[in-house]
Amino acid sequence: MAKMEKYYDCEEIAAILCVLSSENSSVDVEIKKDVEETIYYLKALASNEYNAEHFRTFWNVLQKITDYHVE
């Protein structure tokens, strides 16, 4: 079973994903809010050990993509 990173900040991960996907430096506020809500939902799914493994795997992949993890 994949382990989730111990420290994470959903808002920071969402902000980084929005910037990475944006063609310019400004990100629409509504899009950022939607991404944040989705990240929080994914975190909840990944935190529940009874849910499928792919939620934890995807969570860890997002952290690697955003390079947001604390050693």
Predicted model as a PDB file, atoms N, CA, C, CB and O in Angstrom, pLDDT in the B-factor column:
MODEL        1                                                                  
ATOM      1  N   MET A   1       0.832  -1.177   0.000  1.00 55.00           N  
ATOM      2  CA  MET A   1       0.000   0.000   0.000  1.00 55.00           C  
ATOM      3  C   MET A   1       0.886   1.253   0.000  1.00 55.00           C  
ATOM      4  CB  MET A   1      -0.952  -0.009   1.215  1.00 55.00           C  
ATOM      5  O   MET A   1       1.804   1.366   0.812  1.00 55.00           O  
ATOM      6  N   ALA A   2       0.615   2.166  -0.887  1.00 58.00           N  
ATOM      7  CA  ALA A   2       1.377   3.415  -0.941  1.00 58.00           C  
ATOM      8  C   ALA A   2       1.053   4.266   0.271  1.00 58.00           C  
ATOM      9  CB  ALA A   2       1.077   4.192  -2.240  1.00 58.00           C  
ATOM     10  O   ALA A   2      -0.088   4.308   0.732  1.00 58.00           O  
ATOM     11  N   LYS A   3       2.063   4.937   0.776  1.00 62.00           N  
ATOM     12  CA  LYS A   3       1.863   5.831   1.908  1.00 62.00           C  
ATOM     13  C   LYS A   3       1.731   7.247   1.377  1.00 62.00           C  
ATOM     14  CB  LYS A   3       3.031   5.722   2.933  1.00 62.00           C  
ATOM     15  O   LYS A   3       2.412   7.640   0.430  1.00 62.00           O  
ATOM     16  N   MET A   4       0.843   8.003   2.002  1.00 57.00           N  
ATOM     17  CA  MET A   4       0.711   9.406   1.659  1.00 57.00           C  
ATOM     18  C   MET A   4       1.825  10.178   2.349  1.00 57.00           C  
ATOM     19  CB  MET A   4      -0.685   9.955   2.060  1.00 57.00           C  
ATOM     20  O   MET A   4       2.279   9.804   3.430  1.00 57.00           O  
ATOM     21  N   GLU A   5       2.254  11.246   1.719  1.00 55.00           N  
ATOM     22  CA  GLU A   5       3.218  12.126   2.364  1.00 55.00           C  
ATOM     23  C   GLU A   5       2.578  12.646   3.650  1.00 55.00           C  
ATOM     24  CB  GLU A   5       3.647  13.307   1.415  1.00 55.00           C  
ATOM     25  O   GLU A   5       1.367  12.866   3.694  1.00 55.00           O  
ATOM     26  N   LYS A   6       3.374  12.842   4.689  1.00 53.00           N  
ATOM     27  CA  LYS A   6       2.824  13.242   5.982  1.00 53.00           C  
ATOM     28  C   LYS A   6       2.375  14.694   6.012  1.00 53.00           C  
ATOM     29  CB  LYS A   6       3.841  13.011   7.061  1.00 53.00           C  
ATOM     30  O   LYS A   6       1.412  15.025   6.704  1.00 53.00           O  
ATOM     31  N   TYR A   7       3.051  15.563   5.279  1.00 59.00           N  
ATOM     32  CA  TYR A   7       2.710  16.980   5.304  1.00 59.00           C  
ATOM     33  C   TYR A   7       2.251  17.413   3.924  1.00 59.00           C  
ATOM     34  CB  TYR A   7       3.909  17.831   5.772  1.00 59.00           C  
ATOM     35  O   TYR A   7       2.882  17.069   2.924  1.00 59.00           O  
ATOM     36  N   TYR A   8       1.192  18.141   3.861  1.00 66.00           N  
ATOM     37  CA  TYR A   8       0.699  18.630   2.589  1.00 66.00           C  
ATOM     38  C   TYR A   8      -0.171  19.846   2.819  1.00 66.00           C  
ATOM     39  CB  TYR A   8      -0.078  17.539   1.844  1.00 66.00           C  
ATOM     40  O   TYR A   8      -0.785  19.989   3.876  1.00 66.00           O  
ATOM     41  N   ASP A   9      -0.224  20.695   1.861  1.00 81.00           N  
ATOM     42  CA  ASP A   9      -1.044  21.889   1.909  1.00 81.00           C  
ATOM     43  C   ASP A   9      -1.850  21.919   0.621  1.00 81.00           C  
ATOM     44  CB  ASP A   9      -0.177  23.189   2.086  1.00 81.00           C  
ATOM     45  O   ASP A   9      -1.315  22.215  -0.447  1.00 81.00           O  
ATOM     46  N   CYS A  10      -3.116  21.618   0.722  1.00 86.00           N  
ATOM     47  CA  CYS A  10      -3.967  21.507  -0.458  1.00 86.00           C  
ATOM     48  C   CYS A  10      -4.021  22.803  -1.260  1.00 86.00           C  
ATOM     49  CB  CYS A  10      -5.364  21.105  -0.049  1.00 86.00           C  
ATOM     50  O   CYS A  10      -4.016  22.774  -2.490  1.00 86.00           O  
ATOM     51  N   GLU A  11      -4.073  23.937  -0.567  1.00 87.00           N  
ATOM     52  CA  GLU A  11      -4.144  25.213  -1.267  1.00 87.00           C  
ATOM     53  C   GLU A  11      -2.869  25.476  -2.067  1.00 87.00           C  
ATOM     54  CB  GLU A  11      -4.386  26.350  -0.274  1.00 87.00           C  
ATOM     55  O   GLU A  11      -2.926  25.980  -3.189  1.00 87.00           O  
ATOM     56  N   GLU A  12      -1.729  25.134  -1.489  1.00 86.00           N  
ATOM     57  CA  GLU A  12      -0.457  25.340  -2.182  1.00 86.00           C  
ATOM     58  C   GLU A  12      -0.344  24.424  -3.403  1.00 86.00           C  
ATOM     59  CB  GLU A  12       0.720  25.092  -1.223  1.00 86.00           C  
ATOM     60  O   GLU A  12       0.094  24.856  -4.470  1.00 86.00           O  
ATOM     61  N   ILE A  13      -0.736  23.176  -3.244  1.00 85.00           N  
ATOM     62  CA  ILE A  13      -0.704  22.241  -4.373  1.00 85.00           C  
ATOM     63  C   ILE A  13      -1.633  22.724  -5.480  1.00 85.00           C  
ATOM     64  CB  ILE A  13      -1.104  20.815  -3.919  1.00 85.00           C  
ATOM     65  O   ILE A  13      -1.269  22.689  -6.655  1.00 85.00           O  
ATOM     66  N   ALA A  14      -2.821  23.173  -5.114  1.00 87.00           N  
ATOM     67  CA  ALA A  14      -3.776  23.683  -6.106  1.00 87.00           C  
ATOM     68  C   ALA A  14      -3.213  24.906  -6.822  1.00 87.00           C  
ATOM     69  CB  ALA A  14      -5.118  24.035  -5.436  1.00 87.00           C  
ATOM     70  O   ALA A  14      -3.343  25.022  -8.040  1.00 87.00           O  
ATOM     71  N   ALA A  15      -2.592  25.814  -6.081  1.00 85.00           N  
ATOM     72  CA  ALA A  15      -2.030  27.024  -6.685  1.00 85.00           C  
ATOM     73  C   ALA A  15      -0.930  26.668  -7.684  1.00 85.00           C  
ATOM     74  CB  ALA A  15      -1.477  27.963  -5.597  1.00 85.00           C  
ATOM     75  O   ALA A  15      -0.872  27.231  -8.778  1.00 85.00           O  
ATOM     76  N   ILE A  16      -0.061  25.735  -7.305  1.00 84.00           N  
ATOM     77  CA  ILE A  16       1.022  25.333  -8.204  1.00 84.00           C  
ATOM     78  C   ILE A  16       0.457  24.680  -9.457  1.00 84.00           C  
ATOM     79  CB  ILE A  16       1.991  24.371  -7.493  1.00 84.00           C  
ATOM     80  O   ILE A  16       0.920  24.964 -10.562  1.00 84.00           O  
ATOM     81  N   LEU A  17      -0.535  23.810  -9.302  1.00 85.00           N  
ATOM     82  CA  LEU A  17      -1.145  23.169 -10.474  1.00 85.00           C  
ATOM     83  C   LEU A  17      -1.780  24.196 -11.403  1.00 85.00           C  
ATOM     84  CB  LEU A  17      -2.198  22.146 -10.034  1.00 85.00           C  
ATOM     85  O   LEU A  17      -1.684  24.077 -12.624  1.00 85.00           O  
ATOM     86  N   CYS A  18      -2.426  25.200 -10.829  1.00 86.00           N  
ATOM     87  CA  CYS A  18      -3.046  26.242 -11.649  1.00 86.00           C  
ATOM     88  C   CYS A  18      -1.991  27.018 -12.426  1.00 86.00           C  
ATOM     89  CB  CYS A  18      -3.869  27.199 -10.774  1.00 86.00           C  
ATOM     90  O   CYS A  18      -2.175  27.299 -13.611  1.00 86.00           O  
ATOM     91  N   VAL A  19      -0.895  27.365 -11.773  1.00 83.00           N  
ATOM     92  CA  VAL A  19       0.173  28.100 -12.449  1.00 83.00           C  
ATOM     93  C   VAL A  19       0.789  27.233 -13.551  1.00 83.00           C  
ATOM     94  CB  VAL A  19       1.260  28.543 -11.435  1.00 83.00           C  
ATOM     95  O   VAL A  19       1.044  27.717 -14.653  1.00 83.00           O  
ATOM     96  N   LEU A  20       1.026  25.954 -13.252  1.00 80.00           N  
ATOM     97  CA  LEU A  20       1.615  25.063 -14.248  1.00 80.00           C  
ATOM     98  C   LEU A  20       0.716  24.899 -15.474  1.00 80.00           C  
ATOM     99  CB  LEU A  20       1.895  23.703 -13.627  1.00 80.00           C  
ATOM    100  O   LEU A  20       1.207  24.709 -16.586  1.00 80.00           O  
ATOM    101  N   SER A  21      -0.584  24.971 -15.270  1.00 81.00           N  
ATOM    102  CA  SER A  21      -1.507  24.758 -16.386  1.00 81.00           C  
ATOM    103  C   SER A  21      -1.905  26.047 -17.090  1.00 81.00           C  
ATOM    104  CB  SER A  21      -2.742  24.060 -15.896  1.00 81.00           C  
ATOM    105  O   SER A  21      -2.564  26.006 -18.129  1.00 81.00           O  
ATOM    106  N   SER A  22      -1.516  27.182 -16.541  1.00 76.00           N  
ATOM    107  CA  SER A  22      -1.904  28.472 -17.103  1.00 76.00           C  
ATOM    108  C   SER A  22      -0.923  28.920 -18.181  1.00 76.00           C  
ATOM    109  CB  SER A  22      -1.991  29.526 -16.000  1.00 76.00           C  
ATOM    110  O   SER A  22       0.280  28.673 -18.085  1.00 76.00           O  
ATOM    111  N   GLU A  23      -1.444  29.571 -19.192  1.00 70.00           N  
ATOM    112  CA  GLU A  23      -0.594  30.088 -20.259  1.00 70.00           C  
ATOM    113  C   GLU A  23       0.021  31.430 -19.890  1.00 70.00           C  
ATOM    114  CB  GLU A  23      -1.390  30.222 -21.543  1.00 70.00           C  
ATOM    115  O   GLU A  23       0.966  31.885 -20.535  1.00 70.00           O  
ATOM    116  N   ASN A  24      -0.514  32.061 -18.855  1.00 67.00           N  
ATOM    117  CA  ASN A  24       0.059  33.325 -18.389  1.00 67.00           C  
ATOM    118  C   ASN A  24       0.136  33.277 -16.864  1.00 67.00           C  
ATOM    119  CB  ASN A  24      -0.793  34.558 -18.876  1.00 67.00           C  
ATOM    120  O   ASN A  24      -0.227  32.270 -16.257  1.00 67.00           O  
ATOM    121  N   SER A  25       0.591  34.322 -16.262  1.00 65.00           N  
ATOM    122  CA  SER A  25       0.821  34.310 -14.817  1.00 65.00           C  
ATOM    123  C   SER A  25      -0.454  34.474 -13.998  1.00 65.00           C  
ATOM    124  CB  SER A  25       1.784  35.397 -14.452  1.00 65.00           C  
ATOM    125  O   SER A  25      -0.447  34.198 -12.798  1.00 65.00           O  
ATOM    126  N   SER A  26      -1.536  34.911 -14.610  1.00 73.00           N  
ATOM    127  CA  SER A  26      -2.778  35.081 -13.856  1.00 73.00           C  
ATOM    128  C   SER A  26      -3.646  33.828 -13.970  1.00 73.00           C  
ATOM    129  CB  SER A  26      -3.554  36.318 -14.360  1.00 73.00           C  
ATOM    130  O   SER A  26      -3.754  33.209 -15.029  1.00 73.00           O  
ATOM    131  N   VAL A  27      -4.251  33.485 -12.853  1.00 78.00           N  
ATOM    132  CA  VAL A  27      -5.111  32.314 -12.806  1.00 78.00           C  
ATOM    133  C   VAL A  27      -6.498  32.769 -12.371  1.00 78.00           C  
ATOM    134  CB  VAL A  27      -4.541  31.224 -11.840  1.00 78.00           C  
ATOM    135  O   VAL A  27      -6.642  33.505 -11.395  1.00 78.00           O  
ATOM    136  N   ASP A  28      -7.507  32.330 -13.096  1.00 83.00           N  
ATOM    137  CA  ASP A  28      -8.887  32.674 -12.770  1.00 83.00           C  
ATOM    138  C   ASP A  28      -9.219  32.210 -11.360  1.00 83.00           C  
ATOM    139  CB  ASP A  28      -9.862  32.051 -13.787  1.00 83.00           C  
ATOM    140  O   ASP A  28      -8.922  31.072 -10.997  1.00 83.00           O  
ATOM    141  N   VAL A  29      -9.826  33.069 -10.572  1.00 85.00           N  
ATOM    142  CA  VAL A  29     -10.140  32.786  -9.174  1.00 85.00           C  
ATOM    143  C   VAL A  29     -11.089  31.591  -9.055  1.00 85.00           C  
ATOM    144  CB  VAL A  29     -10.758  34.022  -8.505  1.00 85.00           C  
ATOM    145  O   VAL A  29     -10.915  30.749  -8.173  1.00 85.00           O  
ATOM    146  N   GLU A  30     -12.065  31.515  -9.914  1.00 88.00           N  
ATOM    147  CA  GLU A  30     -13.027  30.406  -9.857  1.00 88.00           C  
ATOM    148  C   GLU A  30     -12.356  29.069 -10.181  1.00 88.00           C  
ATOM    149  CB  GLU A  30     -14.191  30.658 -10.833  1.00 88.00           C  
ATOM    150  O   GLU A  30     -12.651  28.051  -9.556  1.00 88.00           O  
ATOM    151  N   ILE A  31     -11.461  29.083 -11.152  1.00 87.00           N  
ATOM    152  CA  ILE A  31     -10.746  27.857 -11.495  1.00 87.00           C  
ATOM    153  C   ILE A  31      -9.879  27.420 -10.324  1.00 87.00           C  
ATOM    154  CB  ILE A  31      -9.883  28.059 -12.761  1.00 87.00           C  
ATOM    155  O   ILE A  31      -9.846  26.238  -9.980  1.00 87.00           O  
ATOM    156  N   LYS A  32      -9.176  28.369  -9.708  1.00 87.00           N  
ATOM    157  CA  LYS A  32      -8.336  28.039  -8.558  1.00 87.00           C  
ATOM    158  C   LYS A  32      -9.182  27.457  -7.425  1.00 87.00           C  
ATOM    159  CB  LYS A  32      -7.574  29.288  -8.070  1.00 87.00           C  
ATOM    160  O   LYS A  32      -8.773  26.497  -6.771  1.00 87.00           O  
ATOM    161  N   LYS A  33     -10.358  28.036  -7.194  1.00 91.00           N  
ATOM    162  CA  LYS A  33     -11.252  27.530  -6.148  1.00 91.00           C  
ATOM    163  C   LYS A  33     -11.699  26.107  -6.469  1.00 91.00           C  
ATOM    164  CB  LYS A  33     -12.481  28.451  -5.991  1.00 91.00           C  
ATOM    165  O   LYS A  33     -11.703  25.249  -5.587  1.00 91.00           O  
ATOM    166  N   ASP A  34     -12.072  25.848  -7.708  1.00 92.00           N  
ATOM    167  CA  ASP A  34     -12.484  24.501  -8.120  1.00 92.00           C  
ATOM    168  C   ASP A  34     -11.347  23.493  -7.944  1.00 92.00           C  
ATOM    169  CB  ASP A  34     -12.953  24.512  -9.584  1.00 92.00           C  
ATOM    170  O   ASP A  34     -11.567  22.375  -7.478  1.00 92.00           O  
ATOM    171  N   VAL A  35     -10.137  23.897  -8.318  1.00 91.00           N  
ATOM    172  CA  VAL A  35      -8.987  23.003  -8.174  1.00 91.00           C  
ATOM    173  C   VAL A  35      -8.729  22.726  -6.691  1.00 91.00           C  
ATOM    174  CB  VAL A  35      -7.724  23.617  -8.841  1.00 91.00           C  
ATOM    175  O   VAL A  35      -8.469  21.582  -6.318  1.00 91.00           O  
ATOM    176  N   GLU A  36      -8.798  23.751  -5.846  1.00 92.00           N  
ATOM    177  CA  GLU A  36      -8.599  23.559  -4.402  1.00 92.00           C  
ATOM    178  C   GLU A  36      -9.608  22.569  -3.842  1.00 92.00           C  
ATOM    179  CB  GLU A  36      -8.711  24.899  -3.657  1.00 92.00           C  
ATOM    180  O   GLU A  36      -9.242  21.662  -3.094  1.00 92.00           O  
ATOM    181  N   GLU A  37     -10.880  22.739  -4.201  1.00 94.00           N  
ATOM    182  CA  GLU A  37     -11.921  21.834  -3.710  1.00 94.00           C  
ATOM    183  C   GLU A  37     -11.661  20.401  -4.161  1.00 94.00           C  
ATOM    184  CB  GLU A  37     -13.302  22.294  -4.195  1.00 94.00           C  
ATOM    185  O   GLU A  37     -11.876  19.457  -3.401  1.00 94.00           O  
ATOM    186  N   THR A  38     -11.202  20.242  -5.386  1.00 93.00           N  
ATOM    187  CA  THR A  38     -10.890  18.913  -5.903  1.00 93.00           C  
ATOM    188  C   THR A  38      -9.704  18.299  -5.169  1.00 93.00           C  
ATOM    189  CB  THR A  38     -10.601  18.980  -7.400  1.00 93.00           C  
ATOM    190  O   THR A  38      -9.706  17.102  -4.879  1.00 93.00           O  
ATOM    191  N   ILE A  39      -8.693  19.106  -4.867  1.00 92.00           N  
ATOM    192  CA  ILE A  39      -7.525  18.618  -4.139  1.00 92.00           C  
ATOM    193  C   ILE A  39      -7.929  18.186  -2.727  1.00 92.00           C  
ATOM    194  CB  ILE A  39      -6.425  19.707  -4.079  1.00 92.00           C  
ATOM    195  O   ILE A  39      -7.475  17.145  -2.251  1.00 92.00           O  
ATOM    196  N   TYR A  40      -8.765  18.958  -2.060  1.00 92.00           N  
ATOM    197  CA  TYR A  40      -9.242  18.564  -0.732  1.00 92.00           C  
ATOM    198  C   TYR A  40     -10.026  17.247  -0.797  1.00 92.00           C  
ATOM    199  CB  TYR A  40     -10.123  19.676  -0.129  1.00 92.00           C  
ATOM    200  O   TYR A  40      -9.889  16.391   0.077  1.00 92.00           O  
ATOM    201  N   TYR A  41     -10.841  17.095  -1.834  1.00 94.00           N  
ATOM    202  CA  TYR A  41     -11.614  15.867  -2.008  1.00 94.00           C  
ATOM    203  C   TYR A  41     -10.694  14.674  -2.249  1.00 94.00           C  
ATOM    204  CB  TYR A  41     -12.602  16.015  -3.173  1.00 94.00           C  
ATOM    205  O   TYR A  41     -10.883  13.605  -1.668  1.00 94.00           O  
ATOM    206  N   LEU A  42      -9.692  14.868  -3.115  1.00 92.00           N  
ATOM    207  CA  LEU A  42      -8.731  13.803  -3.376  1.00 92.00           C  
ATOM    208  C   LEU A  42      -7.974  13.429  -2.105  1.00 92.00           C  
ATOM    209  CB  LEU A  42      -7.750  14.227  -4.472  1.00 92.00           C  
ATOM    210  O   LEU A  42      -7.737  12.249  -1.846  1.00 92.00           O  
ATOM    211  N   LYS A  43      -7.596  14.428  -1.316  1.00 89.00           N  
ATOM    212  CA  LYS A  43      -6.897  14.169  -0.055  1.00 89.00           C  
ATOM    213  C   LYS A  43      -7.756  13.291   0.862  1.00 89.00           C  
ATOM    214  CB  LYS A  43      -6.543  15.503   0.654  1.00 89.00           C  
ATOM    215  O   LYS A  43      -7.257  12.347   1.475  1.00 89.00           O  
ATOM    216  N   ALA A  44      -9.037  13.610   0.947  1.00 91.00           N  
ATOM    217  CA  ALA A  44      -9.942  12.813   1.784  1.00 91.00           C  
ATOM    218  C   ALA A  44     -10.046  11.383   1.271  1.00 91.00           C  
ATOM    219  CB  ALA A  44     -11.335  13.456   1.832  1.00 91.00           C  
ATOM    220  O   ALA A  44     -10.030  10.436   2.057  1.00 91.00           O  
ATOM    221  N   LEU A  45     -10.151  11.226  -0.035  1.00 92.00           N  
ATOM    222  CA  LEU A  45     -10.217   9.886  -0.619  1.00 92.00           C  
ATOM    223  C   LEU A  45      -8.929   9.107  -0.355  1.00 92.00           C  
ATOM    224  CB  LEU A  45     -10.479   9.973  -2.129  1.00 92.00           C  
ATOM    225  O   LEU A  45      -8.967   7.927  -0.005  1.00 92.00           O  
ATOM    226  N   ALA A  46      -7.792   9.777  -0.525  1.00 90.00           N  
ATOM    227  CA  ALA A  46      -6.502   9.123  -0.347  1.00 90.00           C  
ATOM    228  C   ALA A  46      -6.233   8.791   1.124  1.00 90.00           C  
ATOM    229  CB  ALA A  46      -5.389  10.007  -0.895  1.00 90.00           C  
ATOM    230  O   ALA A  46      -5.532   7.824   1.422  1.00 90.00           O  
ATOM    231  N   SER A  47      -6.774   9.571   2.023  1.00 89.00           N  
ATOM    232  CA  SER A  47      -6.549   9.361   3.453  1.00 89.00           C  
ATOM    233  C   SER A  47      -7.311   8.155   3.995  1.00 89.00           C  
ATOM    234  CB  SER A  47      -6.948  10.601   4.223  1.00 89.00           C  
ATOM    235  O   SER A  47      -6.923   7.574   5.008  1.00 89.00           O  
ATOM    236  N   ASN A  48      -8.382   7.786   3.326  1.00 91.00           N  
ATOM    237  CA  ASN A  48      -9.199   6.667   3.785  1.00 91.00           C  
ATOM    238  C   ASN A  48      -8.587   5.356   3.291  1.00 91.00           C  
ATOM    239  CB  ASN A  48     -10.667   6.812   3.291  1.00 91.00           C  
ATOM    240  O   ASN A  48      -8.590   5.072   2.093  1.00 91.00           O  
ATOM    241  N   GLU A  49      -8.068   4.570   4.219  1.00 90.00           N  
ATOM    242  CA  GLU A  49      -7.376   3.325   3.856  1.00 90.00           C  
ATOM    243  C   GLU A  49      -8.274   2.309   3.160  1.00 90.00           C  
ATOM    244  CB  GLU A  49      -6.786   2.696   5.087  1.00 90.00           C  
ATOM    245  O   GLU A  49      -7.772   1.374   2.535  1.00 90.00           O  
ATOM    246  N   TYR A  50      -9.589   2.474   3.255  1.00 93.00           N  
ATOM    247  CA  TYR A  50     -10.511   1.528   2.625  1.00 93.00           C  
ATOM    248  C   TYR A  50     -10.792   1.876   1.163  1.00 93.00           C  
ATOM    249  CB  TYR A  50     -11.815   1.485   3.399  1.00 93.00           C  
ATOM    250  O   TYR A  50     -11.364   1.067   0.433  1.00 93.00           O  
ATOM    251  N   ASN A  51     -10.397   3.062   0.738  1.00 93.00           N  
ATOM    252  CA  ASN A  51     -10.566   3.437  -0.663  1.00 93.00           C  
ATOM    253  C   ASN A  51      -9.454   2.827  -1.504  1.00 93.00           C  
ATOM    254  CB  ASN A  51     -10.583   4.971  -0.822  1.00 93.00           C  
ATOM    255  O   ASN A  51      -8.443   2.361  -0.978  1.00 93.00           O  
ATOM    256  N   ALA A  52      -9.653   2.839  -2.795  1.00 92.00           N  
ATOM    257  CA  ALA A  52      -8.705   2.208  -3.719  1.00 92.00           C  
ATOM    258  C   ALA A  52      -7.324   2.856  -3.635  1.00 92.00           C  
ATOM    259  CB  ALA A  52      -9.231   2.289  -5.156  1.00 92.00           C  
ATOM    260  O   ALA A  52      -7.181   4.046  -3.353  1.00 92.00           O  
ATOM    261  N   GLU A  53      -6.327   2.033  -3.888  1.00 94.00           N  
ATOM    262  CA  GLU A  53      -4.927   2.442  -3.831  1.00 94.00           C  
ATOM    263  C   GLU A  53      -4.607   3.572  -4.807  1.00 94.00           C  
ATOM    264  CB  GLU A  53      -4.034   1.255  -4.116  1.00 94.00           C  
ATOM    265  O   GLU A  53      -3.729   4.392  -4.540  1.00 94.00           O  
ATOM    266  N   HIS A  54      -5.313   3.619  -5.933  1.00 92.00           N  
ATOM    267  CA  HIS A  54      -4.970   4.617  -6.948  1.00 92.00           C  
ATOM    268  C   HIS A  54      -5.164   6.053  -6.465  1.00 92.00           C  
ATOM    269  CB  HIS A  54      -5.800   4.390  -8.186  1.00 92.00           C  
ATOM    270  O   HIS A  54      -4.540   6.965  -7.007  1.00 92.00           O  
ATOM    271  N   PHE A  55      -6.015   6.278  -5.458  1.00 91.00           N  
ATOM    272  CA  PHE A  55      -6.160   7.631  -4.910  1.00 91.00           C  
ATOM    273  C   PHE A  55      -4.872   8.073  -4.217  1.00 91.00           C  
ATOM    274  CB  PHE A  55      -7.345   7.691  -3.920  1.00 91.00           C  
ATOM    275  O   PHE A  55      -4.434   9.210  -4.393  1.00 91.00           O  
ATOM    276  N   ARG A  56      -4.262   7.185  -3.431  1.00 90.00           N  
ATOM    277  CA  ARG A  56      -2.994   7.501  -2.759  1.00 90.00           C  
ATOM    278  C   ARG A  56      -1.867   7.663  -3.766  1.00 90.00           C  
ATOM    279  CB  ARG A  56      -2.635   6.408  -1.744  1.00 90.00           C  
ATOM    280  O   ARG A  56      -1.015   8.539  -3.617  1.00 90.00           O  
ATOM    281  N   THR A  57      -1.863   6.828  -4.778  1.00 90.00           N  
ATOM    282  CA  THR A  57      -0.844   6.927  -5.812  1.00 90.00           C  
ATOM    283  C   THR A  57      -0.945   8.273  -6.533  1.00 90.00           C  
ATOM    284  CB  THR A  57      -0.980   5.767  -6.814  1.00 90.00           C  
ATOM    285  O   THR A  57       0.062   8.951  -6.736  1.00 90.00           O  
ATOM    286  N   PHE A  58      -2.151   8.649  -6.912  1.00 89.00           N  
ATOM    287  CA  PHE A  58      -2.333   9.913  -7.622  1.00 89.00           C  
ATOM    288  C   PHE A  58      -1.982  11.095  -6.733  1.00 89.00           C  
ATOM    289  CB  PHE A  58      -3.768  10.044  -8.122  1.00 89.00           C  
ATOM    290  O   PHE A  58      -1.398  12.071  -7.204  1.00 89.00           O  
ATOM    291  N   TRP A  59      -2.331  11.019  -5.454  1.00 87.00           N  
ATOM    292  CA  TRP A  59      -1.987  12.081  -4.507  1.00 87.00           C  
ATOM    293  C   TRP A  59      -0.468  12.272  -4.472  1.00 87.00           C  
ATOM    294  CB  TRP A  59      -2.529  11.749  -3.085  1.00 87.00           C  
ATOM    295  O   TRP A  59       0.024  13.398  -4.543  1.00 87.00           O  
ATOM    296  N   ASN A  60       0.258  11.177  -4.365  1.00 85.00           N  
ATOM    297  CA  ASN A  60       1.720  11.246  -4.320  1.00 85.00           C  
ATOM    298  C   ASN A  60       2.297  11.775  -5.630  1.00 85.00           C  
ATOM    299  CB  ASN A  60       2.305   9.868  -4.015  1.00 85.00           C  
ATOM    300  O   ASN A  60       3.288  12.505  -5.621  1.00 85.00           O  
ATOM    301  N   VAL A  61       1.686  11.412  -6.754  1.00 87.00           N  
ATOM    302  CA  VAL A  61       2.131  11.919  -8.053  1.00 87.00           C  
ATOM    303  C   VAL A  61       1.934  13.435  -8.114  1.00 87.00           C  
ATOM    304  CB  VAL A  61       1.362  11.222  -9.209  1.00 87.00           C  
ATOM    305  O   VAL A  61       2.814  14.153  -8.589  1.00 87.00           O  
ATOM    306  N   LEU A  62       0.806  13.918  -7.646  1.00 84.00           N  
ATOM    307  CA  LEU A  62       0.568  15.366  -7.645  1.00 84.00           C  
ATOM    308  C   LEU A  62       1.615  16.090  -6.810  1.00 84.00           C  
ATOM    309  CB  LEU A  62      -0.838  15.680  -7.114  1.00 84.00           C  
ATOM    310  O   LEU A  62       2.086  17.162  -7.190  1.00 84.00           O  
ATOM    311  N   GLN A  63       1.972  15.512  -5.686  1.00 80.00           N  
ATOM    312  CA  GLN A  63       2.989  16.151  -4.854  1.00 80.00           C  
ATOM    313  C   GLN A  63       4.335  16.184  -5.570  1.00 80.00           C  
ATOM    314  CB  GLN A  63       3.121  15.418  -3.512  1.00 80.00           C  
ATOM    315  O   GLN A  63       5.076  17.160  -5.452  1.00 80.00           O  
ATOM    316  N   LYS A  64       4.650  15.142  -6.300  1.00 82.00           N  
ATOM    317  CA  LYS A  64       5.911  15.116  -7.045  1.00 82.00           C  
ATOM    318  C   LYS A  64       5.880  16.128  -8.188  1.00 82.00           C  
ATOM    319  CB  LYS A  64       6.187  13.701  -7.593  1.00 82.00           C  
ATOM    320  O   LYS A  64       6.866  16.826  -8.424  1.00 82.00           O  
ATOM    321  N   ILE A  65       4.760  16.210  -8.896  1.00 82.00           N  
ATOM    322  CA  ILE A  65       4.629  17.170  -9.997  1.00 82.00           C  
ATOM    323  C   ILE A  65       4.803  18.586  -9.485  1.00 82.00           C  
ATOM    324  CB  ILE A  65       3.266  17.022 -10.693  1.00 82.00           C  
ATOM    325  O   ILE A  65       5.486  19.394 -10.114  1.00 82.00           O  
ATOM    326  N   THR A  66       4.199  18.890  -8.362  1.00 80.00           N  
ATOM    327  CA  THR A  66       4.275  20.239  -7.814  1.00 80.00           C  
ATOM    328  C   THR A  66       5.518  20.444  -6.971  1.00 80.00           C  
ATOM    329  CB  THR A  66       3.048  20.536  -6.991  1.00 80.00           C  
ATOM    330  O   THR A  66       5.783  21.548  -6.495  1.00 80.00           O  
ATOM    331  N   ASP A  67       6.287  19.365  -6.787  1.00 75.00           N  
ATOM    332  CA  ASP A  67       7.495  19.397  -5.964  1.00 75.00           C  
ATOM    333  C   ASP A  67       7.197  19.959  -4.585  1.00 75.00           C  
ATOM    334  CB  ASP A  67       8.585  20.225  -6.642  1.00 75.00           C  
ATOM    335  O   ASP A  67       7.978  20.721  -4.016  1.00 75.00           O  
ATOM    336  N   TYR A  68       6.043  19.559  -4.067  1.00 57.00           N  
ATOM    337  CA  TYR A  68       5.607  20.073  -2.774  1.00 57.00           C  
ATOM    338  C   TYR A  68       5.573  18.942  -1.761  1.00 57.00           C  
ATOM    339  CB  TYR A  68       4.221  20.744  -2.885  1.00 57.00           C  
ATOM    340  O   TYR A  68       4.558  18.264  -1.602  1.00 57.00           O  
ATOM    341  N   HIS A  69       6.669  18.748  -1.093  1.00 46.00           N  
ATOM    342  CA  HIS A  69       6.724  17.774  -0.014  1.00 46.00           C  
ATOM    343  C   HIS A  69       7.809  18.200   0.950  1.00 46.00           C  
ATOM    344  CB  HIS A  69       6.984  16.340  -0.552  1.00 46.00           C  
ATOM    345  O   HIS A  69       8.766  18.874   0.569  1.00 46.00           O  
ATOM    346  N   VAL A  70       7.657  17.812   2.171  1.00 41.00           N  
ATOM    347  CA  VAL A  70       8.610  18.177   3.200  1.00 41.00           C  
ATOM    348  C   VAL A  70       9.317  16.919   3.665  1.00 41.00           C  
ATOM    349  CB  VAL A  70       7.916  18.898   4.383  1.00 41.00           C  
ATOM    350  O   VAL A  70       8.673  15.930   4.015  1.00 41.00           O  
ATOM    351  N   GLU A  71      10.630  16.956   3.669  1.00 38.00           N  
ATOM    352  CA  GLU A  71      11.423  15.784   4.097  1.00 38.00           C  
ATOM    353  C   GLU A  71      11.382  15.654   5.598  1.00 38.00           C  
ATOM    354  CB  GLU A  71      12.888  15.893   3.617  1.00 38.00           C  
ATOM    355  O   GLU A  71      11.984  14.736   6.154  1.00 38.00           O  
TER     356      GLU A  71                                                      
ENDMDL                                                                          
END                                                                             
